[in-house]
Amino acid sequence: MLVFKDMTERDANWKEFSANPDWKRISPLPANANTVSNIIRVSLEPMGYSQI
């Protein structure tokens, strides 16, 4: 589970992650092929009693 204050922060963080030189170096390696087959994105808002 990932936590962001809003979608703007989420988009900025994913953009930074996808541009990271280490990620660009390891993502095309054969060992990483087909490691994610399905991504389901669900946005939730915490309730007042949430620890997040």
PyMOL Python script that loads the backbone (N, CA, C, O; Angstrom):
from pymol import cmd

cmd.read_pdbstr("""\
ATOM      1  N   MET A   1       0.845  -1.153   0.000  1.00  0.00           N
ATOM      2  CA  MET A   1       0.000   0.000   0.000  1.00  0.00           C
ATOM      3  C   MET A   1       0.901   1.231   0.000  1.00  0.00           C
ATOM      4  O   MET A   1       1.874   1.316   0.750  1.00  0.00           O
ATOM      5  N   LEU A   2       0.554   2.163  -0.849  1.00  0.00           N
ATOM      6  CA  LEU A   2       1.282   3.423  -0.920  1.00  0.00           C
ATOM      7  C   LEU A   2       0.369   4.538  -0.451  1.00  0.00           C
ATOM      8  O   LEU A   2      -0.844   4.479  -0.651  1.00  0.00           O
ATOM      9  N   VAL A   3       0.944   5.550   0.169  1.00  0.00           N
ATOM     10  CA  VAL A   3       0.153   6.645   0.716  1.00  0.00           C
ATOM     11  C   VAL A   3       0.627   7.963   0.104  1.00  0.00           C
ATOM     12  O   VAL A   3       1.820   8.264   0.095  1.00  0.00           O
ATOM     13  N   PHE A   4      -0.318   8.733  -0.402  1.00  0.00           N
ATOM     14  CA  PHE A   4      -0.047  10.058  -0.943  1.00  0.00           C
ATOM     15  C   PHE A   4      -1.121  11.005  -0.425  1.00  0.00           C
ATOM     16  O   PHE A   4      -2.254  10.586  -0.192  1.00  0.00           O
ATOM     17  N   LYS A   5      -0.778  12.273  -0.241  1.00  0.00           N
ATOM     18  CA  LYS A   5      -1.767  13.228   0.261  1.00  0.00           C
ATOM     19  C   LYS A   5      -2.828  13.544  -0.786  1.00  0.00           C
ATOM     20  O   LYS A   5      -3.960  13.881  -0.438  1.00  0.00           O
ATOM     21  N   ASP A   6      -2.468  13.436  -2.078  1.00  0.00           N
ATOM     22  CA  ASP A   6      -3.432  13.665  -3.149  1.00  0.00           C
ATOM     23  C   ASP A   6      -2.877  13.095  -4.453  1.00  0.00           C
ATOM     24  O   ASP A   6      -1.749  12.605  -4.494  1.00  0.00           O
ATOM     25  N   MET A   7      -3.673  13.164  -5.511  1.00  0.00           N
ATOM     26  CA  MET A   7      -3.251  12.585  -6.796  1.00  0.00           C
ATOM     27  C   MET A   7      -2.088  13.358  -7.412  1.00  0.00           C
ATOM     28  O   MET A   7      -1.293  12.780  -8.154  1.00  0.00           O
ATOM     29  N   THR A   8      -1.975  14.639  -7.120  1.00  0.00           N
ATOM     30  CA  THR A   8      -0.852  15.424  -7.639  1.00  0.00           C
ATOM     31  C   THR A   8       0.465  14.898  -7.078  1.00  0.00           C
ATOM     32  O   THR A   8       1.443  14.736  -7.808  1.00  0.00           O
ATOM     33  N   GLU A   9       0.478  14.634  -5.773  1.00  0.00           N
ATOM     34  CA  GLU A   9       1.678  14.076  -5.147  1.00  0.00           C
ATOM     35  C   GLU A   9       1.959  12.679  -5.694  1.00  0.00           C
ATOM     36  O   GLU A   9       3.110  12.334  -5.959  1.00  0.00           O
ATOM     37  N   ARG A  10       0.920  11.883  -5.860  1.00  0.00           N
ATOM     38  CA  ARG A  10       1.078  10.531  -6.407  1.00  0.00           C
ATOM     39  C   ARG A  10       1.713  10.579  -7.798  1.00  0.00           C
ATOM     40  O   ARG A  10       2.682   9.871  -8.072  1.00  0.00           O
ATOM     41  N   ASP A  11       1.161  11.414  -8.664  1.00  0.00           N
ATOM     42  CA  ASP A  11       1.674  11.519 -10.032  1.00  0.00           C
ATOM     43  C   ASP A  11       3.123  11.993 -10.048  1.00  0.00           C
ATOM     44  O   ASP A  11       3.933  11.478 -10.818  1.00  0.00           O
ATOM     45  N   ALA A  12       3.454  12.965  -9.210  1.00  0.00           N
ATOM     46  CA  ALA A  12       4.829  13.480  -9.145  1.00  0.00           C
ATOM     47  C   ALA A  12       5.794  12.393  -8.675  1.00  0.00           C
ATOM     48  O   ALA A  12       6.892  12.261  -9.216  1.00  0.00           O
ATOM     49  N   ASN A  13       5.388  11.617  -7.672  1.00  0.00           N
ATOM     50  CA  ASN A  13       6.260  10.551  -7.160  1.00  0.00           C
ATOM     51  C   ASN A  13       6.459   9.441  -8.177  1.00  0.00           C
ATOM     52  O   ASN A  13       7.577   8.948  -8.328  1.00  0.00           O
ATOM     53  N   TRP A  14       5.412   9.035  -8.877  1.00  0.00           N
ATOM     54  CA  TRP A  14       5.559   7.992  -9.890  1.00  0.00           C
ATOM     55  C   TRP A  14       6.405   8.467 -11.064  1.00  0.00           C
ATOM     56  O   TRP A  14       7.170   7.692 -11.638  1.00  0.00           O
ATOM     57  N   LYS A  15       6.267   9.748 -11.423  1.00  0.00           N
ATOM     58  CA  LYS A  15       7.090  10.309 -12.497  1.00  0.00           C
ATOM     59  C   LYS A  15       8.561  10.277 -12.100  1.00  0.00           C
ATOM     60  O   LYS A  15       9.423   9.916 -12.901  1.00  0.00           O
ATOM     61  N   GLU A  16       8.840  10.660 -10.855  1.00  0.00           N
ATOM     62  CA  GLU A  16      10.214  10.627 -10.349  1.00  0.00           C
ATOM     63  C   GLU A  16      10.752   9.190 -10.313  1.00  0.00           C
ATOM     64  O   GLU A  16      11.891   8.936 -10.704  1.00  0.00           O
ATOM     65  N   PHE A  17       9.927   8.264  -9.845  1.00  0.00           N
ATOM     66  CA  PHE A  17      10.343   6.862  -9.781  1.00  0.00           C
ATOM     67  C   PHE A  17      10.660   6.314 -11.174  1.00  0.00           C
ATOM     68  O   PHE A  17      11.694   5.675 -11.369  1.00  0.00           O
ATOM     69  N   SER A  18       9.778   6.561 -12.133  1.00  0.00           N
ATOM     70  CA  SER A  18       9.980   5.997 -13.471  1.00  0.00           C
ATOM     71  C   SER A  18      11.184   6.607 -14.180  1.00  0.00           C
ATOM     72  O   SER A  18      11.723   6.001 -15.106  1.00  0.00           O
ATOM     73  N   ALA A  19      11.614   7.796 -13.761  1.00  0.00           N
ATOM     74  CA  ALA A  19      12.785   8.438 -14.359  1.00  0.00           C
ATOM     75  C   ALA A  19      14.084   8.100 -13.622  1.00  0.00           C
ATOM     76  O   ALA A  19      15.162   8.496 -14.065  1.00  0.00           O
ATOM     77  N   ASN A  20      13.995   7.381 -12.516  1.00  0.00           N
ATOM     78  CA  ASN A  20      15.165   7.052 -11.707  1.00  0.00           C
ATOM     79  C   ASN A  20      16.157   6.217 -12.511  1.00  0.00           C
ATOM     80  O   ASN A  20      15.763   5.221 -13.117  1.00  0.00           O
ATOM     81  N   PRO A  21      17.433   6.599 -12.531  1.00  0.00           N
ATOM     82  CA  PRO A  21      18.432   5.862 -13.305  1.00  0.00           C
ATOM     83  C   PRO A  21      18.573   4.395 -12.890  1.00  0.00           C
ATOM     84  O   PRO A  21      18.788   3.526 -13.735  1.00  0.00           O
ATOM     85  N   ASP A  22      18.454   4.123 -11.593  1.00  0.00           N
ATOM     86  CA  ASP A  22      18.554   2.723 -11.145  1.00  0.00           C
ATOM     87  C   ASP A  22      17.393   1.896 -11.696  1.00  0.00           C
ATOM     88  O   ASP A  22      17.587   0.762 -12.132  1.00  0.00           O
ATOM     89  N   TRP A  23      16.192   2.465 -11.675  1.00  0.00           N
ATOM     90  CA  TRP A  23      15.032   1.751 -12.204  1.00  0.00           C
ATOM     91  C   TRP A  23      15.182   1.525 -13.708  1.00  0.00           C
ATOM     92  O   TRP A  23      14.887   0.440 -14.207  1.00  0.00           O
ATOM     93  N   LYS A  24      15.635   2.537 -14.419  1.00  0.00           N
ATOM     94  CA  LYS A  24      15.822   2.395 -15.871  1.00  0.00           C
ATOM     95  C   LYS A  24      16.857   1.317 -16.176  1.00  0.00           C
ATOM     96  O   LYS A  24      16.758   0.624 -17.188  1.00  0.00           O
ATOM     97  N   ARG A  25      17.850   1.178 -15.300  1.00  0.00           N
ATOM     98  CA  ARG A  25      18.903   0.185 -15.514  1.00  0.00           C
ATOM     99  C   ARG A  25      18.393  -1.237 -15.274  1.00  0.00           C
ATOM    100  O   ARG A  25      18.714  -2.145 -16.041  1.00  0.00           O
ATOM    101  N   ILE A  26      17.595  -1.440 -14.207  1.00  0.00           N
ATOM    102  CA  ILE A  26      17.196  -2.808 -13.869  1.00  0.00           C
ATOM    103  C   ILE A  26      15.871  -3.245 -14.485  1.00  0.00           C
ATOM    104  O   ILE A  26      15.630  -4.446 -14.604  1.00  0.00           O
ATOM    105  N   SER A  27      15.014  -2.325 -14.876  1.00  0.00           N
ATOM    106  CA  SER A  27      13.694  -2.718 -15.375  1.00  0.00           C
ATOM    107  C   SER A  27      13.734  -3.590 -16.631  1.00  0.00           C
ATOM    108  O   SER A  27      12.887  -4.473 -16.769  1.00  0.00           O
ATOM    109  N   PRO A  28      14.676  -3.384 -17.552  1.00  0.00           N
ATOM    110  CA  PRO A  28      14.667  -4.257 -18.739  1.00  0.00           C
ATOM    111  C   PRO A  28      15.367  -5.615 -18.559  1.00  0.00           C
ATOM    112  O   PRO A  28      15.390  -6.420 -19.491  1.00  0.00           O
ATOM    113  N   LEU A  29      15.928  -5.874 -17.389  1.00  0.00           N
ATOM    114  CA  LEU A  29      16.637  -7.137 -17.181  1.00  0.00           C
ATOM    115  C   LEU A  29      15.676  -8.320 -17.281  1.00  0.00           C
ATOM    116  O   LEU A  29      14.534  -8.230 -16.829  1.00  0.00           O
ATOM    117  N   PRO A  30      16.128  -9.423 -17.866  1.00  0.00           N
ATOM    118  CA  PRO A  30      15.267 -10.601 -18.010  1.00  0.00           C
ATOM    119  C   PRO A  30      14.675 -11.089 -16.681  1.00  0.00           C
ATOM    120  O   PRO A  30      13.552 -11.594 -16.656  1.00  0.00           O
ATOM    121  N   ALA A  31      15.411 -10.943 -15.594  1.00  0.00           N
ATOM    122  CA  ALA A  31      14.912 -11.397 -14.284  1.00  0.00           C
ATOM    123  C   ALA A  31      13.662 -10.624 -13.860  1.00  0.00           C
ATOM    124  O   ALA A  31      12.891 -11.105 -13.030  1.00  0.00           O
ATOM    125  N   ASN A  32      13.457  -9.444 -14.417  1.00  0.00           N
ATOM    126  CA  ASN A  32      12.311  -8.619 -14.046  1.00  0.00           C
ATOM    127  C   ASN A  32      11.151  -8.716 -15.044  1.00  0.00           C
ATOM    128  O   ASN A  32      10.111  -8.086 -14.850  1.00  0.00           O
ATOM    129  N   ALA A  33      11.326  -9.488 -16.091  1.00  0.00           N
ATOM    130  CA  ALA A  33      10.278  -9.625 -17.104  1.00  0.00           C
ATOM    131  C   ALA A  33       9.045 -10.308 -16.507  1.00  0.00           C
ATOM    132  O   ALA A  33       9.161 -11.291 -15.775  1.00  0.00           O
ATOM    133  N   ASN A  34       7.886  -9.782 -16.826  1.00  0.00           N
ATOM    134  CA  ASN A  34       6.599 -10.366 -16.413  1.00  0.00           C
ATOM    135  C   ASN A  34       6.439 -10.496 -14.902  1.00  0.00           C
ATOM    136  O   ASN A  34       5.771 -11.416 -14.430  1.00  0.00           O
ATOM    137  N   THR A  35       7.045  -9.586 -14.137  1.00  0.00           N
ATOM    138  CA  THR A  35       6.904  -9.672 -12.685  1.00  0.00           C
ATOM    139  C   THR A  35       5.612  -9.025 -12.194  1.00  0.00           C
ATOM    140  O   THR A  35       5.164  -9.296 -11.080  1.00  0.00           O
ATOM    141  N   VAL A  36       5.023  -8.185 -13.007  1.00  0.00           N
ATOM    142  CA  VAL A  36       3.733  -7.581 -12.667  1.00  0.00           C
ATOM    143  C   VAL A  36       2.778  -7.890 -13.809  1.00  0.00           C
ATOM    144  O   VAL A  36       2.963  -7.426 -14.934  1.00  0.00           O
ATOM    145  N   SER A  37       1.767  -8.668 -13.509  1.00  0.00           N
ATOM    146  CA  SER A  37       0.839  -9.059 -14.561  1.00  0.00           C
ATOM    147  C   SER A  37      -0.461  -8.279 -14.532  1.00  0.00           C
ATOM    148  O   SER A  37      -1.177  -8.230 -15.532  1.00  0.00           O
ATOM    149  N   ASN A  38      -0.777  -7.659 -13.381  1.00  0.00           N
ATOM    150  CA  ASN A  38      -2.040  -6.955 -13.272  1.00  0.00           C
ATOM    151  C   ASN A  38      -1.950  -5.939 -12.140  1.00  0.00           C
ATOM    152  O   ASN A  38      -1.612  -6.289 -11.009  1.00  0.00           O
ATOM    153  N   ILE A  39      -2.252  -4.692 -12.445  1.00  0.00           N
ATOM    154  CA  ILE A  39      -2.241  -3.645 -11.431  1.00  0.00           C
ATOM    155  C   ILE A  39      -3.654  -3.103 -11.306  1.00  0.00           C
ATOM    156  O   ILE A  39      -4.281  -2.734 -12.299  1.00  0.00           O
ATOM    157  N   ILE A  40      -4.140  -3.060 -10.092  1.00  0.00           N
ATOM    158  CA  ILE A  40      -5.447  -2.479  -9.824  1.00  0.00           C
ATOM    159  C   ILE A  40      -5.219  -1.279  -8.917  1.00  0.00           C
ATOM    160  O   ILE A  40      -4.720  -1.421  -7.801  1.00  0.00           O
ATOM    161  N   ARG A  41      -5.584  -0.107  -9.398  1.00  0.00           N
ATOM    162  CA  ARG A  41      -5.377   1.122  -8.628  1.00  0.00           C
ATOM    163  C   ARG A  41      -6.696   1.515  -7.971  1.00  0.00           C
ATOM    164  O   ARG A  41      -7.709   1.708  -8.643  1.00  0.00           O
ATOM    165  N   VAL A  42      -6.662   1.628  -6.664  1.00  0.00           N
ATOM    166  CA  VAL A  42      -7.823   2.039  -5.876  1.00  0.00           C
ATOM    167  C   VAL A  42      -7.379   3.178  -4.972  1.00  0.00           C
ATOM    168  O   VAL A  42      -6.387   3.059  -4.252  1.00  0.00           O
ATOM    169  N   SER A  43      -8.108   4.268  -5.010  1.00  0.00           N
ATOM    170  CA  SER A  43      -7.796   5.398  -4.145  1.00  0.00           C
ATOM    171  C   SER A  43      -8.769   5.403  -2.970  1.00  0.00           C
ATOM    172  O   SER A  43      -9.985   5.352  -3.150  1.00  0.00           O
ATOM    173  N   LEU A  44      -8.215   5.464  -1.783  1.00  0.00           N
ATOM    174  CA  LEU A  44      -9.016   5.458  -0.564  1.00  0.00           C
ATOM    175  C   LEU A  44      -8.730   6.710   0.242  1.00  0.00           C
ATOM    176  O   LEU A  44      -7.628   7.253   0.162  1.00  0.00           O
ATOM    177  N   GLU A  45      -9.673   7.170   0.996  1.00  0.00           N
ATOM    178  CA  GLU A  45      -9.479   8.278   1.920  1.00  0.00           C
ATOM    179  C   GLU A  45      -9.623   7.740   3.334  1.00  0.00           C
ATOM    180  O   GLU A  45     -10.576   7.020   3.632  1.00  0.00           O
ATOM    181  N   PRO A  46      -8.662   8.091   4.227  1.00  0.00           N
ATOM    182  CA  PRO A  46      -8.707   7.557   5.583  1.00  0.00           C
ATOM    183  C   PRO A  46      -9.879   8.105   6.395  1.00  0.00           C
ATOM    184  O   PRO A  46     -10.314   9.240   6.200  1.00  0.00           O
ATOM    185  N   MET A  47     -10.363   7.297   7.283  1.00  0.00           N
ATOM    186  CA  MET A  47     -11.385   7.720   8.238  1.00  0.00           C
ATOM    187  C   MET A  47     -10.699   8.402   9.423  1.00  0.00           C
ATOM    188  O   MET A  47      -9.481   8.302   9.569  1.00  0.00           O
ATOM    189  N   GLY A  48     -11.439   9.067  10.238  1.00  0.00           N
ATOM    190  CA  GLY A  48     -10.859   9.800  11.365  1.00  0.00           C
ATOM    191  C   GLY A  48     -10.057   8.929  12.315  1.00  0.00           C
ATOM    192  O   GLY A  48      -9.119   9.410  12.950  1.00  0.00           O
ATOM    193  N   TYR A  49     -10.406   7.670  12.421  1.00  0.00           N
ATOM    194  CA  TYR A  49      -9.712   6.756  13.331  1.00  0.00           C
ATOM    195  C   TYR A  49      -8.549   6.024  12.677  1.00  0.00           C
ATOM    196  O   TYR A  49      -7.878   5.222  13.327  1.00  0.00           O
ATOM    197  N   SER A  50      -8.301   6.296  11.384  1.00  0.00           N
ATOM    198  CA  SER A  50      -7.229   5.628  10.653  1.00  0.00           C
ATOM    199  C   SER A  50      -5.852   6.063  11.181  1.00  0.00           C
ATOM    200  O   SER A  50      -5.671   7.209  11.594  1.00  0.00           O
ATOM    201  N   GLN A  51      -4.907   5.151  11.160  1.00  0.00           N
ATOM    202  CA  GLN A  51      -3.538   5.463  11.572  1.00  0.00           C
ATOM    203  C   GLN A  51      -2.716   5.984  10.410  1.00  0.00           C
ATOM    204  O   GLN A  51      -1.548   6.330  10.590  1.00  0.00           O
ATOM    205  N   ILE A  52      -3.287   6.046   9.249  1.00  0.00           N
ATOM    206  CA  ILE A  52      -2.565   6.554   8.074  1.00  0.00           C
ATOM    207  C   ILE A  52      -2.742   8.047   8.004  1.00  0.00           C
ATOM    208  O   ILE A  52      -2.219   8.688   7.092  1.00  0.00           O
TER     209      ILE A  52
END
""", "prot")
cmd.dss("prot")
cmd.show_as("cartoon", "prot")
cmd.util.cbc("prot")
cmd.orient("prot")
